[in-house]
Amino acid sequence: MNIPGVHIERIRGLGYTESEARFLYIVAVFSGYFTLGQFRAFTGASYGKRPTSFAEKLIEQGHARICGQARRGSLFHLFSRTVYGQMEKDNLRNRKRHSLSFMRTRLVLLDFVLANQDLAYLETEQDKVNFFRQELGVSNEYLPGTVYEGAAADQKTIRYFVDKFPLFLAPPLPGLPPVVTFSYVDAGFERPTHFASHLAAYQRLFRQLNGLRFLYIATQEACFHGVAERFQSIVRRPLEPDVSNEILRYFRIRRKWENHEYIIPVTEDLEFLRDARERFRTENIERLYKSWCVAELAESELRAQISQRKAEPTIFFDTYLVRGDRSVRPEILATVTGA
């Protein structure tokens, strides 16, 4: 994590020590919520004057509020625009009030970040968008986006990576080059459908990458039950040895549907068409489809061009166990290749 020194100095100007300023920066960027237990773990302080003085400064200056109880102590919310403004991040939604579920998840997320400060995080939404667009050449249309309605009917805003889970570059295994590492944070109250929905939102982006790693972060080992299998079933789409058969079937069903040739819809065909539209949604496949529809491309030529498609990415899946204010390094539960 590369924290700009100028931001630390600005926060120190509000009356905080350097370690307190660094902690506040991390909280503001990644969580918005924290406990004094996390502050003690970060600074190496024990119970007593130091954490108490830190809490008193936050409350007295109106930079944070106590919003509940967590982990046998007070739960703090860092909300002050003054603090966020010192790091030029006063528009972060971590300043806003959130649900109890959100707060619990952010505490686990913060545990992970505090235990892994050496990672190269993409901190903000704009950092993530810029990385995929400028560094990897991925168009915004493939990024996980959520549309928010404005005050007027025609006012809509698209926000990307709204989950704000840790996203960083790191080697998937010792000795291998860094890859983009995505994550999902389970605070122990998540339903399996939430994880499935999260993966579905990222599907199109995953397919644009040559390699990636996915990290499932949780507070209990029981949370890891079945997640590797679920990840493989949703993300890992084993293609047939000859993928041209799949694409040709997609082309035939799609043309039949677009030409209104179905008298009675065939459920199996429509389900395949729905999945295939997402699976094969690339400019190259779209170009091949149009050429095939107007008989500019013979079947043999189509198969030849399909065989030149880039190899499917290598995907790694790991887990990471977080326990209270201390974290345990993960064991690799599953390594998925050729996904």
Summary of the structure (lengths in Angstrom):
residues: 339
radius of gyration: 23.7
end to end distance: 29.6
largest distance: 79.3
contacts: 967
relative contact order: 0.10
helix: 46%
strand: 19%
